[in-house]
Amino acid sequence: MASLAKTLMIKALTLIIVLIGVLLLLAFIMGATGLSDKMLKSILTVEVQEYKQQLIRQGRDPVAVEKAIEEYMKERAAALGINRSWYERLPQLIYRLLVLDLGTSRTLQSSWGSNKISDIILDRLPNTIILTTTGIIFTALIGIWLGLYIGSNIGSRADRVISVLSAISYALPLWFVGLVLILTLAYGPRILWGVQIFPPGGMVSTPPPEEPLAYFLDVLWHLSLPLIASFIVFFGSWAYGIRNIVFSVSQEDFVNFARAKGLPENLVRRRYILRPSLPPILTSLILSLANSIGVG
């Protein structure tokens, strides 16, 4: 637990330092180069279009519309503070970051109707945690089991096959595997046979089931494709890593001494190989869960 807490603290501090560095860099770049009219119009695209349509409905002529849009962009730039120098904007950016004022979205909303970025992130956070933790645990359990098996059977056919599959799976991009699974297992059966084997997205059906057990099974159904994709991509690193740990332990003198005493091979594997291998395996699992905060 101490290593997990230390890793979480390091992740949190790293995240804060990186965010402040990015804000400083952005503030400096924007302050040094300034905002052109084209860049400002790109930032305010939706607002400008809505304001332009409003002016057209009022019967304004094109020249007056363009002048009004220029004045509107200047007013919005002053209101947003993006026309200030970088050293004037930086304290405001850091303050807004500390109070979780990340701005608003004009296209996304939280489940309770808020368009604040912080509320949208908070709304997605539970599903993100569920997806990352279940994916890591599911993949790790199967990968650990395969690693223990091939680590105890070095040089066997299973060892060679799983080692090759591990190398192939490690080279596959997660986004590519996810797209292939969605096309073949979600959309494919529905288009060809009218059967929905796996849902292409979402966390729960609409409307969600009312019974607790049905709701739980529905969530598992929606997690199935992400779990399969996570397993295909990451099981290889787990299997090969655990294989090397088990093989290293199996070469220790106390293991050879246990075999020399004539103990059954199953007992040797369980008591003299598996037990000493558990601490690094559990450490890897805990660190993977902690690392999911930074990449999940």
C-alpha positions as CSV (number, residue, x, y, z in Angstrom):
1,M,0.0,0.0,0.0
2,A,2.9,2.3,0.7
3,S,4.2,1.9,-2.9
4,L,0.7,2.6,-4.2
5,A,0.3,5.8,-2.2
6,K,3.8,6.9,-3.3
7,T,2.9,6.3,-6.9
8,L,-0.4,8.1,-6.6
9,M,1.4,11.1,-5.1
10,I,4.0,11.2,-7.8
11,K,1.3,10.9,-10.5
12,A,-0.7,13.8,-8.9
13,L,2.4,16.0,-8.6
14,T,3.5,15.2,-12.1
15,L,0.0,16.0,-13.5
16,I,0.0,19.4,-11.7
17,I,3.5,20.3,-12.9
18,V,2.7,19.3,-16.5
19,L,-0.6,21.3,-16.5
20,I,1.1,24.4,-15.1
21,G,3.9,24.0,-17.7
22,V,1.4,23.6,-20.5
23,L,-0.5,26.7,-19.3
24,L,2.7,28.7,-19.1
25,L,3.7,27.6,-22.6
26,L,0.3,28.4,-24.1
27,A,0.1,31.7,-22.3
28,F,3.6,32.7,-23.5
29,I,2.9,31.6,-27.1
30,M,-0.4,33.4,-27.3
31,G,1.0,36.5,-25.6
32,A,4.1,36.6,-27.8
33,T,2.4,36.0,-31.2
34,G,-1.0,37.5,-30.5
35,L,-4.3,36.3,-31.9
36,S,-5.1,36.9,-35.6
37,D,-8.6,37.6,-36.6
38,K,-8.7,34.2,-38.3
39,M,-7.6,32.4,-35.1
40,L,-10.1,34.4,-33.0
41,K,-12.9,33.6,-35.4
42,S,-11.9,29.9,-35.3
43,I,-12.1,29.9,-31.5
44,L,-15.5,31.6,-31.5
45,T,-16.8,29.8,-34.5
46,V,-20.1,28.7,-33.0
47,E,-20.8,32.0,-31.3
48,V,-19.9,34.0,-34.4
49,Q,-22.2,31.9,-36.6
50,E,-25.1,32.3,-34.2
51,Y,-24.5,36.0,-33.9
52,K,-24.3,36.3,-37.7
53,Q,-27.6,34.5,-38.2
54,Q,-29.2,36.8,-35.6
55,L,-28.0,39.9,-37.5
56,I,-29.2,38.5,-40.8
57,R,-32.6,37.8,-39.4
58,Q,-32.7,41.5,-38.3
59,G,-32.2,42.5,-41.9
60,R,-28.7,44.0,-41.6
61,D,-26.8,44.5,-44.9
62,P,-23.6,42.4,-45.4
63,V,-21.2,45.3,-44.7
64,A,-22.9,46.1,-41.4
65,V,-22.9,42.4,-40.5
66,E,-19.1,42.1,-41.0
67,K,-18.4,45.2,-38.9
68,A,-20.7,44.0,-36.2
69,I,-18.9,40.6,-36.1
70,E,-15.6,42.4,-35.8
71,E,-16.8,44.4,-32.8
72,Y,-18.4,41.3,-31.3
73,M,-15.1,39.3,-31.6
74,K,-13.2,42.2,-29.9
75,E,-15.7,42.3,-27.1
76,R,-15.6,38.5,-26.6
77,A,-11.7,38.6,-26.7
78,A,-11.7,41.2,-23.9
79,A,-14.3,39.3,-21.9
80,L,-12.3,36.0,-22.2
81,G,-9.0,37.8,-21.5
82,I,-7.3,36.3,-24.6
83,N,-6.2,39.7,-25.7
84,R,-4.0,40.3,-22.7
85,S,-0.3,39.5,-22.4
86,W,0.9,36.1,-21.2
87,Y,2.1,37.2,-17.8
88,E,-1.3,38.8,-17.1
89,R,-3.2,35.7,-18.1
90,L,-1.1,33.1,-16.4
91,P,-2.2,33.8,-12.8
92,Q,-5.8,33.7,-14.0
93,L,-5.3,30.4,-15.8
94,I,-3.6,28.8,-12.7
95,Y,-6.4,30.1,-10.4
96,R,-9.1,28.7,-12.7
97,L,-7.2,25.4,-12.8
98,L,-7.0,25.2,-9.0
99,V,-10.7,25.9,-8.6
100,L,-11.6,23.5,-11.4
101,D,-13.0,26.2,-13.6
102,L,-12.1,24.6,-16.9
103,G,-14.5,26.5,-19.1
104,T,-17.7,25.4,-20.8
105,S,-18.5,23.3,-23.8
106,R,-21.1,24.2,-26.5
107,T,-21.4,20.6,-27.8
108,L,-21.1,18.3,-24.7
109,Q,-23.2,18.1,-21.6
110,S,-23.1,16.1,-18.4
111,S,-25.9,13.7,-17.5
112,W,-27.5,16.4,-15.3
113,G,-27.4,19.0,-18.1
114,S,-24.3,21.0,-17.2
115,N,-22.0,22.2,-19.9
116,K,-19.1,22.9,-17.6
117,I,-16.0,21.0,-18.5
118,S,-15.3,20.0,-14.9
119,D,-18.9,18.6,-14.6
120,I,-18.5,16.7,-17.8
121,I,-15.2,15.2,-16.6
122,L,-16.8,14.4,-13.2
123,D,-19.7,12.8,-15.0
124,R,-17.4,10.5,-17.1
125,L,-15.0,9.7,-14.3
126,P,-16.9,6.8,-12.7
127,N,-17.3,5.0,-16.0
128,T,-13.6,5.6,-16.8
129,I,-12.5,4.2,-13.5
130,I,-14.8,1.1,-13.9
131,L,-13.5,0.5,-17.5
132,T,-9.8,0.9,-16.6
133,T,-9.8,-1.1,-13.4
134,T,-11.9,-4.0,-14.8
135,G,-9.8,-4.0,-17.9
136,I,-6.5,-4.2,-16.0
137,I,-7.8,-6.8,-13.5
138,F,-9.3,-9.0,-16.2
139,T,-6.3,-8.9,-18.4
140,A,-3.8,-9.3,-15.5
141,L,-5.6,-12.3,-14.1
142,I,-5.5,-14.2,-17.4
143,G,-2.1,-13.0,-18.3
144,I,-0.7,-14.0,-14.9
145,W,-2.2,-17.5,-15.2
146,L,-0.7,-17.9,-18.7
147,G,2.6,-16.5,-17.4
148,L,2.7,-19.0,-14.5
149,Y,1.9,-21.8,-16.9
150,I,4.5,-21.1,-19.5
151,G,7.0,-20.0,-16.9
152,S,6.8,-23.5,-15.4
153,N,7.1,-25.1,-18.9
154,I,9.9,-23.2,-20.5
155,G,10.7,-24.4,-24.0
156,S,7.4,-26.2,-24.5
157,R,5.1,-25.7,-27.5
158,A,2.7,-23.7,-25.3
159,D,5.6,-21.5,-24.3
160,R,6.6,-20.8,-27.9
161,V,3.1,-20.2,-29.1
162,I,2.2,-17.8,-26.2
163,S,5.5,-16.0,-26.5
164,V,4.9,-15.3,-30.2
165,L,1.3,-14.2,-29.6
166,S,2.5,-12.0,-26.8
167,A,5.0,-10.2,-29.1
168,I,2.2,-9.8,-31.7
169,S,-0.3,-8.5,-29.3
170,Y,2.1,-6.0,-27.7
171,A,2.7,-4.5,-31.2
172,L,-1.1,-3.9,-31.9
173,P,-2.5,-0.4,-31.2
174,L,-5.4,-0.4,-28.8
175,W,-7.5,2.0,-31.0
176,F,-7.0,-0.3,-34.0
177,V,-8.1,-3.4,-32.2
178,G,-11.1,-1.5,-30.8
179,L,-12.2,-0.4,-34.2
180,V,-11.9,-3.9,-35.7
181,L,-13.9,-5.4,-32.8
182,I,-16.6,-2.8,-33.2
183,L,-16.9,-3.3,-36.9
184,T,-16.8,-7.1,-36.8
185,L,-18.6,-8.0,-33.5
186,A,-20.9,-5.0,-33.0
187,Y,-22.0,-3.6,-36.4
188,G,-21.2,-6.7,-38.5
189,P,-23.8,-9.1,-37.0
190,R,-26.4,-6.4,-36.8
191,I,-26.0,-5.5,-40.5
192,L,-25.8,-9.1,-41.8
193,W,-28.2,-10.9,-39.6
194,G,-30.0,-8.2,-37.6
195,V,-28.6,-9.5,-34.3
196,Q,-26.9,-7.3,-31.7
197,I,-24.2,-9.5,-30.2
198,F,-22.2,-6.7,-28.6
199,P,-23.1,-3.0,-28.1
200,P,-20.9,-0.6,-30.1
201,G,-20.7,2.0,-27.2
202,G,-22.2,3.3,-24.1
203,M,-22.2,2.1,-20.5
204,V,-25.7,0.9,-20.1
205,S,-28.8,0.4,-22.3
206,T,-31.4,3.1,-22.9
207,P,-33.6,2.9,-21.0
208,P,-31.5,1.1,-18.3
209,P,-32.9,-2.1,-16.7
210,E,-34.7,-1.5,-13.4
211,E,-33.7,-4.7,-11.6
212,P,-30.2,-4.6,-9.9
213,L,-29.1,-7.9,-11.3
214,A,-30.3,-7.0,-14.8
215,Y,-28.6,-3.7,-14.6
216,F,-25.3,-5.3,-13.5
217,L,-25.4,-7.8,-16.4
218,D,-26.2,-5.0,-18.8
219,V,-23.1,-3.1,-17.7
220,L,-21.0,-6.3,-18.1
221,W,-22.5,-6.7,-21.6
222,H,-21.4,-3.1,-22.5
223,L,-18.0,-3.7,-21.0
224,S,-17.4,-6.9,-23.0
225,L,-15.9,-5.4,-26.1
226,P,-13.5,-3.0,-24.2
227,L,-12.4,-5.9,-22.1
228,I,-11.7,-8.1,-25.1
229,A,-9.7,-5.3,-26.8
230,S,-7.8,-4.7,-23.6
231,F,-7.0,-8.4,-23.3
232,I,-5.9,-8.8,-26.9
233,V,-3.4,-5.8,-26.6
234,F,-2.1,-6.2,-23.0
235,F,-2.2,-9.9,-22.1
236,G,1.1,-10.5,-23.9
237,S,3.1,-8.1,-21.6
238,W,1.6,-9.7,-18.5
239,A,2.2,-13.3,-19.7
240,Y,5.7,-12.6,-20.8
241,G,6.6,-10.6,-17.7
242,I,5.3,-13.2,-15.3
243,R,7.0,-15.9,-17.4
244,N,10.3,-14.3,-16.8
245,I,9.6,-13.9,-13.0
246,V,8.6,-17.5,-12.6
247,F,11.6,-18.7,-14.7
248,S,14.0,-16.6,-12.6
249,V,12.6,-18.0,-9.3
250,S,12.6,-21.6,-10.6
251,Q,16.4,-21.3,-11.1
252,E,17.1,-20.5,-7.4
253,D,19.0,-23.0,-5.3
254,F,16.1,-23.7,-2.9
255,V,13.9,-24.8,-5.8
256,N,16.6,-27.2,-7.1
257,F,17.1,-28.5,-3.5
258,A,13.3,-29.1,-3.2
259,R,13.4,-31.1,-6.4
260,A,16.5,-33.0,-5.3
261,K,14.6,-34.1,-2.2
262,G,12.1,-35.8,-4.4
263,L,9.1,-33.6,-3.7
264,P,6.2,-33.7,-6.2
265,E,6.5,-31.2,-9.1
266,N,3.1,-29.7,-8.3
267,L,4.1,-29.1,-4.7
268,V,7.4,-27.5,-5.9
269,R,5.6,-25.2,-8.2
270,R,3.0,-24.2,-5.7
271,R,5.1,-23.8,-2.6
272,Y,8.6,-23.0,-3.8
273,I,8.0,-21.2,-7.1
274,L,4.5,-19.6,-6.9
275,R,4.9,-18.1,-3.4
276,P,8.2,-16.3,-4.0
277,S,6.8,-15.0,-7.3
278,L,3.7,-13.4,-5.8
279,P,5.3,-10.2,-4.3
280,P,6.6,-8.9,-7.7
281,I,3.4,-10.0,-9.4
282,L,1.2,-8.2,-6.9
283,T,3.5,-5.1,-7.1
284,S,3.1,-5.0,-10.8
285,L,-0.7,-5.3,-10.5
286,I,-0.9,-2.5,-8.0
287,L,1.4,-0.2,-10.0
288,S,-0.7,-0.9,-13.1
289,L,-3.9,0.2,-11.3
290,A,-2.1,3.3,-10.1
291,N,-0.7,4.0,-13.6
292,S,-4.2,3.8,-15.0
293,I,-4.9,7.2,-13.4
294,G,-2.4,8.7,-15.8
295,V,-3.4,6.8,-18.9
296,G,-6.9,5.6,-18.3
